[in-house]
Amino acid sequence: MQSQNQSQNQGNKEYLLAVLAVTVIGTLIDGFTTGWGLLALLKANNPFATVLALGSGILITALAVATVPIWKNSSTPGIVKVLWLVAIVVDTYTTALATLNYAIMNNNSDQLLYLSQVFYEPKNITPTIVAIGGVMIINGSSLAVMPILKQIQTP
């Protein structure tokens, strides 16, 4: 009986490792799209703005990954929770902006299509639905990394 439980636990760990690999890939995409969206919003045309946008994208993604520890730890300062909320809003907006402009609408121009321009045009309903689904998956990946890691570490 014990060897059967060990075999089941091993299979569960392998499954969780596969899910973790997928969520890590999604998290990398999240960081990339957040940085890309910030680059577009800042109209980064100099090295400082580029480094600022990409660094902010990494920081925002790190805050998203740290969601569970931030909210489960009762000693987390309120300012960190406020920064987390701002990061999630910026993450969602910039990921949606980058996904719509560059992946779905294939907008290669210097003129950024803002979400309001895309969402309310009937011809854009399919790209909008795809973008919303993509943003949910991409951002959800960042939020899922820590809970999956915790499950893997649990004996």
TATA-V806629 format. One record per run of one state. SS is the DSSP state (hx for helix, st for strand, lp for the rest). FROM is the first residue (numbers start at 0). LEN is the number of residues. Records with the same first field share a line. If there is no record, write none. Layout:
SS=FROM-LEN  FROM-LEN
//
This chain:
lp=0-1  42-4  65-1  72-5  104-10  119-2  153-2
hx=1-41  46-19  66-6  77-27  114-5  121-32
//
